[in-house]
């Protein structure tokens, strides 16, 4: 049970860091495309987020968020 609590804390910390970072791009975990969008406008506040990849058809809660490098 302690390991589960520790893992949950790690996930919360990662989420906080991602929410404060600046320029991020979303990538599909299946094909690597940037053509990813939320499946519904209600996914932001009413239901858990579900993403859709327009290129490969992936539908799921997981996407890659990569911070853009400063040039």
PyMOL Python script that loads the backbone (N, CA, C, O; Angstrom):
from pymol import cmd

cmd.read_pdbstr("""\
ATOM      1  N   UNK A   1       0.816  -1.188   0.000  1.00  0.00           N
ATOM      2  CA  UNK A   1       0.000   0.000   0.000  1.00  0.00           C
ATOM      3  C   UNK A   1       0.864   1.258   0.000  1.00  0.00           C
ATOM      4  O   UNK A   1       0.509   2.260  -0.621  1.00  0.00           O
ATOM      5  N   UNK A   2       1.992   1.204   0.695  1.00  0.00           N
ATOM      6  CA  UNK A   2       2.904   2.351   0.744  1.00  0.00           C
ATOM      7  C   UNK A   2       3.443   2.680  -0.647  1.00  0.00           C
ATOM      8  O   UNK A   2       3.590   3.849  -1.003  1.00  0.00           O
ATOM      9  N   UNK A   3       3.735   1.643  -1.427  1.00  0.00           N
ATOM     10  CA  UNK A   3       4.257   1.862  -2.779  1.00  0.00           C
ATOM     11  C   UNK A   3       3.225   2.550  -3.660  1.00  0.00           C
ATOM     12  O   UNK A   3       3.572   3.403  -4.477  1.00  0.00           O
ATOM     13  N   UNK A   4       1.965   2.187  -3.499  1.00  0.00           N
ATOM     14  CA  UNK A   4       0.902   2.809  -4.289  1.00  0.00           C
ATOM     15  C   UNK A   4       0.769   4.282  -3.919  1.00  0.00           C
ATOM     16  O   UNK A   4       0.607   5.125  -4.801  1.00  0.00           O
ATOM     17  N   UNK A   5       0.834   4.601  -2.641  1.00  0.00           N
ATOM     18  CA  UNK A   5       0.756   6.000  -2.207  1.00  0.00           C
ATOM     19  C   UNK A   5       1.940   6.798  -2.733  1.00  0.00           C
ATOM     20  O   UNK A   5       1.776   7.935  -3.174  1.00  0.00           O
ATOM     21  N   UNK A   6       3.127   6.212  -2.689  1.00  0.00           N
ATOM     22  CA  UNK A   6       4.322   6.893  -3.190  1.00  0.00           C
ATOM     23  C   UNK A   6       4.215   7.121  -4.688  1.00  0.00           C
ATOM     24  O   UNK A   6       4.589   8.184  -5.183  1.00  0.00           O
ATOM     25  N   UNK A   7       3.708   6.133  -5.411  1.00  0.00           N
ATOM     26  CA  UNK A   7       3.542   6.273  -6.856  1.00  0.00           C
ATOM     27  C   UNK A   7       2.535   7.374  -7.177  1.00  0.00           C
ATOM     28  O   UNK A   7       2.741   8.152  -8.109  1.00  0.00           O
ATOM     29  N   UNK A   8       1.450   7.442  -6.411  1.00  0.00           N
ATOM     30  CA  UNK A   8       0.461   8.498  -6.603  1.00  0.00           C
ATOM     31  C   UNK A   8       1.055   9.877  -6.371  1.00  0.00           C
ATOM     32  O   UNK A   8       0.725  10.826  -7.081  1.00  0.00           O
ATOM     33  N   UNK A   9       1.923   9.991  -5.387  1.00  0.00           N
ATOM     34  CA  UNK A   9       2.589  11.267  -5.109  1.00  0.00           C
ATOM     35  C   UNK A   9       3.506  11.666  -6.259  1.00  0.00           C
ATOM     36  O   UNK A   9       3.562  12.838  -6.633  1.00  0.00           O
ATOM     37  N   UNK A  10       4.217  10.708  -6.814  1.00  0.00           N
ATOM     38  CA  UNK A  10       5.090  10.979  -7.963  1.00  0.00           C
ATOM     39  C   UNK A  10       4.261  11.475  -9.143  1.00  0.00           C
ATOM     40  O   UNK A  10       4.640  12.443  -9.802  1.00  0.00           O
ATOM     41  N   UNK A  11       3.143  10.827  -9.412  1.00  0.00           N
ATOM     42  CA  UNK A  11       2.285  11.253 -10.519  1.00  0.00           C
ATOM     43  C   UNK A  11       1.740  12.658 -10.300  1.00  0.00           C
ATOM     44  O   UNK A  11       1.673  13.448 -11.243  1.00  0.00           O
ATOM     45  N   UNK A  12       1.351  12.981  -9.071  1.00  0.00           N
ATOM     46  CA  UNK A  12       0.866  14.336  -8.780  1.00  0.00           C
ATOM     47  C   UNK A  12       1.962  15.374  -9.013  1.00  0.00           C
ATOM     48  O   UNK A  12       1.693  16.444  -9.560  1.00  0.00           O
ATOM     49  N   UNK A  13       3.189  15.068  -8.604  1.00  0.00           N
ATOM     50  CA  UNK A  13       4.301  15.996  -8.815  1.00  0.00           C
ATOM     51  C   UNK A  13       4.578  16.201 -10.292  1.00  0.00           C
ATOM     52  O   UNK A  13       4.835  17.323 -10.728  1.00  0.00           O
ATOM     53  N   UNK A  14       4.527  15.129 -11.061  1.00  0.00           N
ATOM     54  CA  UNK A  14       4.741  15.249 -12.504  1.00  0.00           C
ATOM     55  C   UNK A  14       3.645  16.106 -13.119  1.00  0.00           C
ATOM     56  O   UNK A  14       3.926  16.967 -13.952  1.00  0.00           O
ATOM     57  N   UNK A  15       2.404  15.880 -12.717  1.00  0.00           N
ATOM     58  CA  UNK A  15       1.289  16.657 -13.248  1.00  0.00           C
ATOM     59  C   UNK A  15       1.454  18.137 -12.922  1.00  0.00           C
ATOM     60  O   UNK A  15       1.190  18.988 -13.772  1.00  0.00           O
ATOM     61  N   UNK A  16       1.885  18.455 -11.706  1.00  0.00           N
ATOM     62  CA  UNK A  16       2.099  19.854 -11.332  1.00  0.00           C
ATOM     63  C   UNK A  16       3.193  20.487 -12.174  1.00  0.00           C
ATOM     64  O   UNK A  16       3.045  21.618 -12.637  1.00  0.00           O
ATOM     65  N   UNK A  17       4.290  19.766 -12.376  1.00  0.00           N
ATOM     66  CA  UNK A  17       5.376  20.316 -13.186  1.00  0.00           C
ATOM     67  C   UNK A  17       4.930  20.549 -14.616  1.00  0.00           C
ATOM     68  O   UNK A  17       5.287  21.565 -15.213  1.00  0.00           O
ATOM     69  N   UNK A  18       4.160  19.636 -15.176  1.00  0.00           N
ATOM     70  CA  UNK A  18       3.691  19.797 -16.547  1.00  0.00           C
ATOM     71  C   UNK A  18       2.719  20.956 -16.666  1.00  0.00           C
ATOM     72  O   UNK A  18       2.722  21.664 -17.674  1.00  0.00           O
ATOM     73  N   UNK A  19       1.888  21.161 -15.653  1.00  0.00           N
ATOM     74  CA  UNK A  19       0.911  22.238 -15.737  1.00  0.00           C
ATOM     75  C   UNK A  19       1.575  23.612 -15.665  1.00  0.00           C
ATOM     76  O   UNK A  19       1.004  24.593 -16.143  1.00  0.00           O
ATOM     77  N   UNK A  20       2.766  23.701 -15.080  1.00  0.00           N
ATOM     78  CA  UNK A  20       3.451  24.981 -14.987  1.00  0.00           C
ATOM     79  C   UNK A  20       4.435  25.222 -16.117  1.00  0.00           C
ATOM     80  O   UNK A  20       4.949  26.333 -16.248  1.00  0.00           O
ATOM     81  N   UNK A  21       4.710  24.235 -16.924  1.00  0.00           N
ATOM     82  CA  UNK A  21       5.670  24.439 -18.004  1.00  0.00           C
ATOM     83  C   UNK A  21       5.007  25.215 -19.135  1.00  0.00           C
ATOM     84  O   UNK A  21       3.784  25.209 -19.274  1.00  0.00           O
ATOM     85  N   UNK A  22       5.819  25.872 -19.928  1.00  0.00           N
ATOM     86  CA  UNK A  22       5.326  26.775 -20.956  1.00  0.00           C
ATOM     87  C   UNK A  22       4.826  26.097 -22.206  1.00  0.00           C
ATOM     88  O   UNK A  22       3.734  25.530 -22.213  1.00  0.00           O
ATOM     89  N   UNK A  23       5.612  26.146 -23.267  1.00  0.00           N
ATOM     90  CA  UNK A  23       5.203  25.634 -24.567  1.00  0.00           C
ATOM     91  C   UNK A  23       5.312  24.120 -24.611  1.00  0.00           C
ATOM     92  O   UNK A  23       6.404  23.560 -24.510  1.00  0.00           O
ATOM     93  N   UNK A  24       4.178  23.470 -24.763  1.00  0.00           N
ATOM     94  CA  UNK A  24       4.157  22.012 -24.849  1.00  0.00           C
ATOM     95  C   UNK A  24       3.427  21.608 -26.116  1.00  0.00           C
ATOM     96  O   UNK A  24       2.505  22.291 -26.562  1.00  0.00           O
ATOM     97  N   UNK A  25       3.843  20.506 -26.682  1.00  0.00           N
ATOM     98  CA  UNK A  25       3.176  19.946 -27.844  1.00  0.00           C
ATOM     99  C   UNK A  25       2.668  18.562 -27.479  1.00  0.00           C
ATOM    100  O   UNK A  25       3.327  17.827 -26.744  1.00  0.00           O
ATOM    101  N   UNK A  26       1.496  18.207 -27.993  1.00  0.00           N
ATOM    102  CA  UNK A  26       0.921  16.891 -27.753  1.00  0.00           C
ATOM    103  C   UNK A  26       1.277  15.970 -28.907  1.00  0.00           C
ATOM    104  O   UNK A  26       1.178  16.355 -30.072  1.00  0.00           O
ATOM    105  N   UNK A  27       1.694  14.747 -28.577  1.00  0.00           N
ATOM    106  CA  UNK A  27       2.048  13.749 -29.582  1.00  0.00           C
ATOM    107  C   UNK A  27       1.285  12.464 -29.310  1.00  0.00           C
ATOM    108  O   UNK A  27       1.067  12.097 -28.156  1.00  0.00           O
ATOM    109  N   UNK A  28       0.882  11.784 -30.369  1.00  0.00           N
ATOM    110  CA  UNK A  28       0.201  10.496 -30.255  1.00  0.00           C
ATOM    111  C   UNK A  28       1.196   9.445 -29.774  1.00  0.00           C
ATOM    112  O   UNK A  28       2.307   9.380 -30.300  1.00  0.00           O
ATOM    113  N   UNK A  29       0.829   8.614 -28.782  1.00  0.00           N
ATOM    114  CA  UNK A  29       1.749   7.586 -28.300  1.00  0.00           C
ATOM    115  C   UNK A  29       1.900   6.418 -29.272  1.00  0.00           C
ATOM    116  O   UNK A  29       2.846   5.640 -29.152  1.00  0.00           O
ATOM    117  N   UNK A  30       0.991   6.282 -30.226  1.00  0.00           N
ATOM    118  CA  UNK A  30       1.046   5.175 -31.176  1.00  0.00           C
ATOM    119  C   UNK A  30       1.892   5.505 -32.398  1.00  0.00           C
ATOM    120  O   UNK A  30       2.800   4.754 -32.753  1.00  0.00           O
ATOM    121  N   UNK A  31       1.585   6.651 -33.051  1.00  0.00           N
ATOM    122  CA  UNK A  31       2.274   6.967 -34.307  1.00  0.00           C
ATOM    123  C   UNK A  31       3.212   8.162 -34.204  1.00  0.00           C
ATOM    124  O   UNK A  31       3.997   8.396 -35.124  1.00  0.00           O
ATOM    125  N   UNK A  32       3.159   8.927 -33.118  1.00  0.00           N
ATOM    126  CA  UNK A  32       4.042  10.073 -32.942  1.00  0.00           C
ATOM    127  C   UNK A  32       3.564  11.339 -33.627  1.00  0.00           C
ATOM    128  O   UNK A  32       4.304  12.321 -33.683  1.00  0.00           O
ATOM    129  N   UNK A  33       2.354  11.341 -34.145  1.00  0.00           N
ATOM    130  CA  UNK A  33       1.814  12.501 -34.847  1.00  0.00           C
ATOM    131  C   UNK A  33       1.456  13.614 -33.866  1.00  0.00           C
ATOM    132  O   UNK A  33       1.123  13.355 -32.709  1.00  0.00           O
ATOM    133  N   UNK A  34       1.529  14.860 -34.347  1.00  0.00           N
ATOM    134  CA  UNK A  34       1.096  15.999 -33.533  1.00  0.00           C
ATOM    135  C   UNK A  34      -0.364  16.340 -33.788  1.00  0.00           C
ATOM    136  O   UNK A  34      -0.891  17.287 -33.204  1.00  0.00           O
ATOM    137  N   UNK A  35      -1.021  15.579 -34.652  1.00  0.00           N
ATOM    138  CA  UNK A  35      -2.410  15.827 -35.013  1.00  0.00           C
ATOM    139  C   UNK A  35      -3.334  15.169 -33.981  1.00  0.00           C
ATOM    140  O   UNK A  35      -4.074  14.240 -34.304  1.00  0.00           O
ATOM    141  N   UNK A  36      -3.283  15.665 -32.728  1.00  0.00           N
ATOM    142  CA  UNK A  36      -4.022  15.095 -31.600  1.00  0.00           C
ATOM    143  C   UNK A  36      -4.940  16.169 -31.036  1.00  0.00           C
ATOM    144  O   UNK A  36      -4.558  17.333 -30.910  1.00  0.00           O
ATOM    145  N   UNK A  37      -6.164  15.756 -30.699  1.00  0.00           N
ATOM    146  CA  UNK A  37      -7.128  16.698 -30.113  1.00  0.00           C
ATOM    147  C   UNK A  37      -7.925  15.990 -29.029  1.00  0.00           C
ATOM    148  O   UNK A  37      -7.921  14.761 -28.950  1.00  0.00           O
ATOM    149  N   UNK A  38      -8.610  16.767 -28.194  1.00  0.00           N
ATOM    150  CA  UNK A  38      -9.525  16.192 -27.210  1.00  0.00           C
ATOM    151  C   UNK A  38     -10.740  15.638 -27.946  1.00  0.00           C
ATOM    152  O   UNK A  38     -11.177  16.209 -28.945  1.00  0.00           O
ATOM    153  N   UNK A  39     -11.283  14.531 -27.457  1.00  0.00           N
ATOM    154  CA  UNK A  39     -12.409  13.896 -28.144  1.00  0.00           C
ATOM    155  C   UNK A  39     -13.696  14.708 -28.026  1.00  0.00           C
ATOM    156  O   UNK A  39     -14.579  14.588 -28.876  1.00  0.00           O
ATOM    157  N   UNK A  40     -13.816  15.529 -26.987  1.00  0.00           N
ATOM    158  CA  UNK A  40     -15.025  16.315 -26.777  1.00  0.00           C
ATOM    159  C   UNK A  40     -14.677  17.580 -26.004  1.00  0.00           C
ATOM    160  O   UNK A  40     -13.708  17.610 -25.245  1.00  0.00           O
ATOM    161  N   UNK A  41     -15.466  18.610 -26.202  1.00  0.00           N
ATOM    162  CA  UNK A  41     -15.222  19.839 -25.446  1.00  0.00           C
ATOM    163  C   UNK A  41     -15.524  19.655 -23.963  1.00  0.00           C
ATOM    164  O   UNK A  41     -15.071  20.450 -23.140  1.00  0.00           O
ATOM    165  N   UNK A  42     -16.284  18.614 -23.610  1.00  0.00           N
ATOM    166  CA  UNK A  42     -16.604  18.346 -22.212  1.00  0.00           C
ATOM    167  C   UNK A  42     -15.497  17.591 -21.492  1.00  0.00           C
ATOM    168  O   UNK A  42     -15.554  17.436 -20.272  1.00  0.00           O
ATOM    169  N   UNK A  43     -14.484  17.114 -22.227  1.00  0.00           N
ATOM    170  CA  UNK A  43     -13.395  16.361 -21.614  1.00  0.00           C
ATOM    171  C   UNK A  43     -12.558  17.214 -20.665  1.00  0.00           C
ATOM    172  O   UNK A  43     -11.860  16.669 -19.810  1.00  0.00           O
ATOM    173  N   UNK A  44     -12.612  18.500 -20.793  1.00  0.00           N
ATOM    174  CA  UNK A  44     -11.785  19.369 -19.970  1.00  0.00           C
ATOM    175  C   UNK A  44     -12.300  19.432 -18.539  1.00  0.00           C
ATOM    176  O   UNK A  44     -11.497  19.415 -17.606  1.00  0.00           O
ATOM    177  N   UNK A  45     -13.589  19.505 -18.337  1.00  0.00           N
ATOM    178  CA  UNK A  45     -14.085  19.721 -16.983  1.00  0.00           C
ATOM    179  C   UNK A  45     -15.085  18.679 -16.502  1.00  0.00           C
ATOM    180  O   UNK A  45     -15.190  18.456 -15.296  1.00  0.00           O
ATOM    181  N   UNK A  46     -15.814  18.042 -17.391  1.00  0.00           N
ATOM    182  CA  UNK A  46     -16.881  17.153 -16.954  1.00  0.00           C
ATOM    183  C   UNK A  46     -16.440  15.698 -16.851  1.00  0.00           C
ATOM    184  O   UNK A  46     -16.812  14.998 -15.909  1.00  0.00           O
ATOM    185  N   UNK A  47     -15.659  15.250 -17.806  1.00  0.00           N
ATOM    186  CA  UNK A  47     -15.248  13.846 -17.864  1.00  0.00           C
ATOM    187  C   UNK A  47     -13.727  13.766 -17.949  1.00  0.00           C
ATOM    188  O   UNK A  47     -13.074  14.769 -18.237  1.00  0.00           O
ATOM    189  N   UNK A  48     -13.158  12.597 -17.706  1.00  0.00           N
ATOM    190  CA  UNK A  48     -11.701  12.457 -17.874  1.00  0.00           C
ATOM    191  C   UNK A  48     -11.299  12.742 -19.319  1.00  0.00           C
ATOM    192  O   UNK A  48     -12.058  12.476 -20.250  1.00  0.00           O
ATOM    193  N   UNK A  49     -10.110  13.281 -19.491  1.00  0.00           N
ATOM    194  CA  UNK A  49      -9.641  13.623 -20.835  1.00  0.00           C
ATOM    195  C   UNK A  49      -9.463  12.368 -21.679  1.00  0.00           C
ATOM    196  O   UNK A  49      -8.892  11.376 -21.226  1.00  0.00           O
ATOM    197  N   UNK A  50      -9.959  12.426 -22.912  1.00  0.00           N
ATOM    198  CA  UNK A  50      -9.733  11.378 -23.904  1.00  0.00           C
ATOM    199  C   UNK A  50      -9.258  12.067 -25.163  1.00  0.00           C
ATOM    200  O   UNK A  50      -9.907  12.986 -25.662  1.00  0.00           O
ATOM    201  N   UNK A  51      -8.137  11.625 -25.671  1.00  0.00           N
ATOM    202  CA  UNK A  51      -7.549  12.233 -26.852  1.00  0.00           C
ATOM    203  C   UNK A  51      -7.801  11.367 -28.076  1.00  0.00           C
ATOM    204  O   UNK A  51      -7.939  10.149 -27.969  1.00  0.00           O
ATOM    205  N   UNK A  52      -7.859  12.012 -29.250  1.00  0.00           N
ATOM    206  CA  UNK A  52      -8.054  11.322 -30.518  1.00  0.00           C
ATOM    207  C   UNK A  52      -6.942  11.754 -31.461  1.00  0.00           C
ATOM    208  O   UNK A  52      -6.684  12.946 -31.625  1.00  0.00           O
ATOM    209  N   UNK A  53      -6.283  10.773 -32.084  1.00  0.00           N
ATOM    210  CA  UNK A  53      -5.283  11.058 -33.111  1.00  0.00           C
ATOM    211  C   UNK A  53      -5.980  10.998 -34.463  1.00  0.00           C
ATOM    212  O   UNK A  53      -6.588   9.985 -34.808  1.00  0.00           O
ATOM    213  N   UNK A  54      -5.892  12.072 -35.222  1.00  0.00           N
ATOM    214  CA  UNK A  54      -6.537  12.130 -36.528  1.00  0.00           C
ATOM    215  C   UNK A  54      -5.822  11.264 -37.563  1.00  0.00           C
ATOM    216  O   UNK A  54      -6.425  10.884 -38.567  1.00  0.00           O
ATOM    217  N   UNK A  55      -4.557  10.948 -37.336  1.00  0.00           N
ATOM    218  CA  UNK A  55      -3.790  10.184 -38.323  1.00  0.00           C
ATOM    219  C   UNK A  55      -3.981   8.674 -38.190  1.00  0.00           C
ATOM    220  O   UNK A  55      -4.267   8.004 -39.183  1.00  0.00           O
ATOM    221  N   UNK A  56      -3.830   8.128 -36.984  1.00  0.00           N
ATOM    222  CA  UNK A  56      -3.891   6.667 -36.824  1.00  0.00           C
ATOM    223  C   UNK A  56      -5.178   6.182 -36.170  1.00  0.00           C
ATOM    224  O   UNK A  56      -5.434   4.978 -36.144  1.00  0.00           O
ATOM    225  N   UNK A  57      -6.002   7.099 -35.636  1.00  0.00           N
ATOM    226  CA  UNK A  57      -7.263   6.705 -35.029  1.00  0.00           C
ATOM    227  C   UNK A  57      -7.170   6.330 -33.557  1.00  0.00           C
ATOM    228  O   UNK A  57      -8.143   5.839 -32.985  1.00  0.00           O
ATOM    229  N   UNK A  58      -6.018   6.553 -32.934  1.00  0.00           N
ATOM    230  CA  UNK A  58      -5.861   6.258 -31.505  1.00  0.00           C
ATOM    231  C   UNK A  58      -6.874   7.055 -30.701  1.00  0.00           C
ATOM    232  O   UNK A  58      -7.070   8.245 -30.947  1.00  0.00           O
ATOM    233  N   UNK A  59      -7.520   6.399 -29.738  1.00  0.00           N
ATOM    234  CA  UNK A  59      -8.417   7.056 -28.790  1.00  0.00           C
ATOM    235  C   UNK A  59      -8.026   6.574 -27.404  1.00  0.00           C
ATOM    236  O   UNK A  59      -8.036   5.373 -27.135  1.00  0.00           O
ATOM    237  N   UNK A  60      -7.680   7.510 -26.520  1.00  0.00           N
ATOM    238  CA  UNK A  60      -7.297   7.106 -25.177  1.00  0.00           C
ATOM    239  C   UNK A  60      -6.913   8.281 -24.308  1.00  0.00           C
ATOM    240  O   UNK A  60      -6.845   9.415 -24.780  1.00  0.00           O
ATOM    241  N   UNK A  61      -6.660   8.012 -23.031  1.00  0.00           N
ATOM    242  CA  UNK A  61      -6.361   9.077 -22.075  1.00  0.00           C
ATOM    243  C   UNK A  61      -4.893   9.494 -22.046  1.00  0.00           C
ATOM    244  O   UNK A  61      -4.543  10.462 -21.371  1.00  0.00           O
ATOM    245  N   UNK A  62      -4.036   8.783 -22.763  1.00  0.00           N
ATOM    246  CA  UNK A  62      -2.600   9.035 -22.669  1.00  0.00           C
ATOM    247  C   UNK A  62      -2.079   9.653 -23.961  1.00  0.00           C
ATOM    248  O   UNK A  62      -2.303   9.119 -25.048  1.00  0.00           O
ATOM    249  N   UNK A  63      -1.388  10.775 -23.838  1.00  0.00           N
ATOM    250  CA  UNK A  63      -0.652  11.383 -24.943  1.00  0.00           C
ATOM    251  C   UNK A  63       0.710  11.802 -24.413  1.00  0.00           C
ATOM    252  O   UNK A  63       0.912  11.909 -23.203  1.00  0.00           O
ATOM    253  N   UNK A  64       1.621  12.032 -25.309  1.00  0.00           N
ATOM    254  CA  UNK A  64       2.944  12.514 -24.920  1.00  0.00           C
ATOM    255  C   UNK A  64       2.923  14.031 -24.968  1.00  0.00           C
ATOM    256  O   UNK A  64       2.559  14.617 -25.988  1.00  0.00           O
ATOM    257  N   UNK A  65       3.309  14.667 -23.880  1.00  0.00           N
ATOM    258  CA  UNK A  65       3.414  16.124 -23.832  1.00  0.00           C
ATOM    259  C   UNK A  65       4.890  16.457 -23.746  1.00  0.00           C
ATOM    260  O   UNK A  65       5.552  16.160 -22.752  1.00  0.00           O
ATOM    261  N   UNK A  66       5.397  17.078 -24.802  1.00  0.00           N
ATOM    262  CA  UNK A  66       6.819  17.387 -24.861  1.00  0.00           C
ATOM    263  C   UNK A  66       6.988  18.895 -24.893  1.00  0.00           C
ATOM    264  O   UNK A  66       6.379  19.589 -25.707  1.00  0.00           O
ATOM    265  N   UNK A  67       7.822  19.384 -23.995  1.00  0.00           N
ATOM    266  CA  UNK A  67       8.070  20.819 -23.905  1.00  0.00           C
ATOM    267  C   UNK A  67       8.965  21.256 -25.055  1.00  0.00           C
ATOM    268  O   UNK A  67       9.979  20.621 -25.342  1.00  0.00           O
ATOM    269  N   UNK A  68       8.580  22.347 -25.710  1.00  0.00           N
ATOM    270  CA  UNK A  68       9.367  22.873 -26.818  1.00  0.00           C
ATOM    271  C   UNK A  68      10.652  23.492 -26.287  1.00  0.00           C
ATOM    272  O   UNK A  68      10.652  24.144 -25.243  1.00  0.00           O
ATOM    273  N   UNK A  69      11.735  23.288 -27.005  1.00  0.00           N
ATOM    274  CA  UNK A  69      13.022  23.858 -26.602  1.00  0.00           C
ATOM    275  C   UNK A  69      13.077  25.326 -26.987  1.00  0.00           C
ATOM    276  O   UNK A  69      12.560  25.729 -28.029  1.00  0.00           O
ATOM    277  N   UNK A  70      13.710  26.118 -26.135  1.00  0.00           N
ATOM    278  CA  UNK A  70      13.897  27.530 -26.454  1.00  0.00           C
ATOM    279  C   UNK A  70      15.056  27.670 -27.416  1.00  0.00           C
ATOM    280  O   UNK A  70      16.074  26.990 -27.290  1.00  0.00           O
ATOM    281  N   UNK A  71      14.891  28.557 -28.376  1.00  0.00           N
ATOM    282  CA  UNK A  71      15.958  28.758 -29.369  1.00  0.00           C
ATOM    283  C   UNK A  71      16.532  30.133 -29.257  1.00  0.00           C
ATOM    284  O   UNK A  71      17.440  30.486 -30.009  1.00  0.00           O
TER     285      UNK A  71
END
""", "prot")
cmd.dss("prot")
cmd.show_as("cartoon", "prot")
cmd.util.cbc("prot")
cmd.orient("prot")
